[in-house]
């Protein structure tokens, strides 16, 4: 009687891409349409994204699981059961040759048909988040291809709004996004080409109440990625310099030897003629 051994499950490749951060819809706030657009921060080298929507943070019963591009509209009415009032969703980045990121932290959204409770009696801290990074005395400047932002959490906040603006135009932010209860987000290739001096601020969001106060703007400086300077082959590898010089030296030596041999042959011929003449 033969016993069959369990077939080992194929291991997933390790996560090698950065984790995207959900930006809309988030913070448990109600959406204004039955087909909201789900979006997140872009990830370098990602060719697609996988999004899942469930009714709980455990994602035990996933109602939507699709591979898509950023900014995808999802009809919640045809995806979620009728009795679901708050949905949770997460996203991960995927690339070529099965590379991927880990799943993002779950983000929350109230479906349009949900009856929102009143904000009366809820605890709310009227204080802005404390910015932690980047700071005004950041040295050296941050690499503009990947700029991380972190701040202290505010009790009872269901999300946060982050703005980044040029230092000379604080009223015109180049970044204005919302995130869930996370207190950190990294912007990849977002500030490239936008300048070098910026100011950032953050404020808390609440599910049914108005947003909290903004933090004081924090100036910071970014710099382009440092590329290796193009170096001559001999600077990169002394052996390369020797190889380059070798054929030229060899050619020069061969030419000198050829001229010497030819001159010797001519002189020998003239000496032979002279002997014949004198002998005659």
Protein Blocks (a to p, Z undefined) as FASTA:
>chain_A
ZZddddddddddddfbdcdddfbdehhiacfbfbdcddddddehiabdcddddfbfnlma
ccbdcdddehiacdfklmpcfklmbdcdddddddeehiacddddddddddfklccddfeh
iacddbddddfbdcfklccdddfkbccddddddehiabdcdddddfklmmlcfbdcdddf
bfbdcdehklgonajbdcdddddddfklccdddddddddddddddddddddfklmomklm
mmmmmmmmmmmmmmmmmmmmmmmmmmmmmmmmmmmmmmZZ
